[in-house]
Amino acid sequence: MVEVVKCTQLILLKGVAIFIGLLSVVSVVLLKEPKPFITGLVFGSIMGFLNFRLLYITLTKAVKMQPHKAQGYAVSNYMARYAITGAVLYVSIKADHINVFGVLVGLFALKLVILKKELFQKEFWKVIFKRKEER
C-alpha cells in the first residue's frame, strides 16, 4: 500500500513539474516580467502539494479513529488547510515579487493534473458510456 501511494505521488509530482515547466516557458515568451509569475507558480504548486499531503495524512489518521473523534479531527485539519491557503494568498497579494495569478494557478495545478490523469483513461469513458444493459 505504501509503495502504491509513493508511486502515485511521484507520478503526480512529475505531472505538476511538467505542467509548471510548460507554463513557465509560455510565460517567458508572453510576459514582459515572467519572474514574479514563475515564482508564484512554484510557490503555489509547493503549497498545493503541502495541502494534498496534509489531506492524505488527515484522512489516514481519521479512518483509524472513532467516528465522533474523526469528525472533529477532520474538521479541525480542514480549517487548518484553509488557513494555510489563506496565508499563502495573503502573502502573494502583499509581496511584489510573487504574482497572485501564478499562485492561484500553482494551487490548482495538482488538481488539474489529477483530473487529466483520470479523465483521459479509456476505461473511464468506457464505463461512462456503457449501455445500462451491458453493465
Summary of the structure (lengths in Angstrom):
residues: 135
radius of gyration: 18.4
end to end distance: 29.2
largest distance: 58.9
contacts: 368
relative contact order: 0.15
helix: 87%
strand: 0%
